[in-house]
Amino acid sequence: MARLRFTTAAGEHLVIEANGGDTLLRAAQAAGLPLEGTCEGQMACATCHVIVAAHWFDRLPPASADEEDMLDLAPHACRTSRLSCQIVVTDDLDGLEVALPPGT
């Protein structure tokens, strides 16, 4: 289990617990966060876009070329943007900090 720290687009801070093997998207949705995930984790949209804290970004497995292509379509994407459907929760991610982009 990992504790994940989210900052909403409105600046609210939330800490949620997620089971290993879940995706960040599923964990966020289960906690009631407004990540849409229209494609249900099939990497065919960018509605689960999150911004990973800079000090965590390089600790994640790198994004695939397909994920990078989808992020090109995400509003407010930046260097540390990722699709939450592509981040699998592990114990190593305990304390992971992510922010929801504006408009989420």
HELIX and SHEET records of a PDB file:
HELIX    1   1 LEU A   24  ALA A   30  1                                   7    
HELIX    2   2 ALA A   54  PHE A   57  1                                   4    
HELIX    3   3 ALA A   65  LEU A   71  1                                   7    
HELIX    4   4 SER A   84  GLN A   86  5                                   3    
HELIX    5   5 ASP A   91  LEU A   93  5                                   3    
SHEET    1   A 5 HIS A  13  ALA A  18  0                                        
SHEET    2   A 5 ALA A   2  THR A   7 -1                                        
SHEET    3   A 5 GLU A  97  ALA A  99  1                                        
SHEET    4   A 5 HIS A  49  VAL A  52 -1                                        
SHEET    5   A 5 SER A  81  LEU A  83 -1                                        
END                                                                             
